[in-house]
C-alpha cells in the first residue's frame, strides 16, 4: 500500500435490509485517503454501522461499487482490522489478554487451539503496539473498559492490517481514558488509515482529519466543522431531503 492510494472508495452505494421500506444507505459516494483519520457521525439508525459492514464486505450493496485498496471488499478483508461495537467475548471467559489477541490470528484454515511461535510473537508485538503488553497475563474479566478496548485494537492489528475500522470504541469509557485512546489512535494513524464511528463530536473536532455524516446519505466535511451548529444544519438539510424523497415516492405511487 502507498500513502497516496485511496484506502476506501464508494461510488453511488445503496443498501436495504430485507423487509425494510427505505435504504439503510442511499447513494453513498465517498473516498478515504490512506493517510486519514475519519470520524463517522450521525443519528442512531442512520446507517453508520451498516457503512462499516459494507466496507468490510459483510454486506453487499444493491447498487454501486466499493473498493478497498483498489479491490472488492471481500478480496481485501484480510487487510482490514475491525473492532465491533459490542465485543462477542463473555466477561467471564477464562482467557488471558494474550489469548484474546491470539484469536485475531485464527483463519478458516486454522486447525485446533494451538498457535505457532510466530503467532505468539505477532500477538506480543501487537500488544506492544497498542501499549498494553504489561497486561499480557491478566485475565480478560479483570480489565477496565478502556483496557478492553486497547486489547481489542491489538487483536484487530495482529494480522498486520492496512486499515482499521472501529465502531464506537469509546462507548462506556470514562473521559480521561477516552482522550488517551484518541491520542493513541492519532499516533497509530501515522501508520495506517483509521475510520471510527462515534457520537462524541468534540473528539472528532479535536483529534480527526475529517468527518463523515451518515443519515442514509453521506456527507463529508473537515473535522473542524463538527460543531453543534454544523450538525444542526446537517440534520435540517437531511430532514428536508427525506421529506422531498417521501413526497416523490408518494407521487410515484399515486401514478
Secondary structure, DSSP 8 states (H G I E B T S, - for coil): --TTS-SEEEEEEEE--TT-SS-SEEEEEEEE-TT-EEEEE--TTSSHHHHHHHHHTSS--SEEEEEETTB-HHHHGGGEEEE-SS----TT---BHHHHHHGGG--TT--SS---HHHHHHHHHHHHHTT-GGGTTSBGGG--HHHHHHHHHHHHHTT--SEEEEESTTTT--HHHHHHHHHHHHHHTTTSEEEEE-S-HHHHHHH-SEEEEESSSEEEEEGGG-SHHHHHHHHHHHHHHHHHHHHHHHHHHH-
